[in-house]
């Protein structure tokens, strides 16, 4: 690898983990209904602890966006994350797509999740990420509700074109969004890389597993050479032994492809780039949060 292609470790990027279980994901939502979640084997605590150990080994702290449904049932997991020095943020309560909820329902569930987390850690929760990045052009109203509930930053907007999410022309770097009644919120969008004039999603998750790793690492490095980016992962993505759920061909590919390679890739990524919790990266970038 030439010097021009080598990762820039002087840039501190945001490490983020979306704490949810395999049966919560939108790709399997047509097969598993929310009222059935309790019947499925829980694997989130074990898988999250695998990630915590990897982060400890790399001397890295991150932001854990915890699903309220899980926090309510596994408070000890929330406290384990918090006690290891990581930031706790909200992933909503029920992992429903924001643009399929009414503003009233979104407010109710988001407040519920925030209160559950704050009651556990006895600290203000200032960060939010929507299920499946579902703050899109048709659900931008959610940002006003987030600011009204006291969130200081959001990381739900993906500046790409996708069948389930994305705002293709959104700003690709952290920025402040002015809202109604003088409110504002800082948006930390998911990382993209420009390839021949097109935005390539390069923030983590399925893209981290599906792309050949050298391509992901190269493009992530290109994206963060001059400004911080966001990396994200889910605990179930390090778990090739998870139960197989019948789903459509595309959803099956997105969910299960290369699960066995994720842990080794994450170890290499942690050794190649520098990461911190999202709130710390934003503060270093000059945002008041």
PEKA-V175133 format. One record per helix or strand. SS is the DSSP state (alpha for helix, beta for strand). FROM is the first residue (numbers start at 0). LEN is the number of residues. If there is no record, write none. Layout:
ss,from,len
SS,FROM,LEN
SS,FROM,LEN
//
This chain:
ss,from,len
beta,11,8
alpha,21,3
alpha,25,3
alpha,33,6
alpha,43,15
beta,62,4
alpha,67,6
alpha,74,9
beta,86,4
alpha,97,3
alpha,102,19
beta,126,2
alpha,130,3
alpha,136,3
alpha,140,8
beta,152,2
beta,157,1
beta,174,4
alpha,179,3
beta,183,4
beta,189,1
beta,191,4
beta,197,4
beta,203,1
alpha,204,6
alpha,212,11
beta,229,5
alpha,234,4
alpha,248,8
alpha,258,14
beta,273,3
alpha,277,7
//
